[in-house]
Amino acid sequence: MKEVDVGKQYKHYKGNLYEVIAVARDCEDPQRQLVVYRAL
């Protein structure tokens, strides 16, 4: 998985802005990471 910075804003390829809230782990597969984000 590519590194993401919590609190950083990212621009989607379609032009929308998103802020990363957290990086979470899947409870059934701890190796799987999920990005929690919100639209700005």
C-alpha positions as CSV (number, residue, x, y, z in Angstrom):
1,M,0.0,0.0,0.0
2,K,1.2,3.5,-0.8
3,E,2.0,5.6,2.2
4,V,-0.6,8.2,3.1
5,D,-0.3,11.0,5.6
6,V,-3.1,11.4,8.2
7,G,-4.5,14.9,8.0
8,K,-3.2,15.5,4.5
9,Q,-5.5,16.5,1.7
10,Y,-5.5,14.5,-1.5
11,K,-7.0,15.4,-4.9
12,H,-8.9,12.6,-6.6
13,Y,-8.2,12.2,-10.3
14,K,-11.8,13.5,-11.0
15,G,-10.9,16.7,-9.2
16,N,-12.6,16.3,-5.8
17,L,-10.6,17.0,-2.6
18,Y,-10.4,14.6,0.3
19,E,-8.8,14.7,3.8
20,V,-7.4,11.5,5.3
21,I,-8.8,11.0,8.8
22,A,-7.1,7.7,9.7
23,V,-5.6,4.5,8.5
24,A,-7.4,1.4,9.9
25,R,-6.7,-2.3,9.9
26,D,-9.3,-4.9,8.9
27,C,-10.2,-7.0,12.0
28,E,-10.4,-10.2,10.0
29,D,-7.2,-9.6,8.1
30,P,-4.7,-7.4,10.1
31,Q,-2.4,-7.1,7.0
32,R,-5.2,-5.3,5.1
33,Q,-5.1,-1.5,5.7
34,L,-8.0,0.8,4.9
35,V,-8.0,4.6,4.5
36,V,-10.7,6.6,6.3
37,Y,-11.3,9.9,4.6
38,R,-13.9,12.7,4.2
39,A,-14.8,14.9,1.3
40,L,-14.0,18.6,1.5
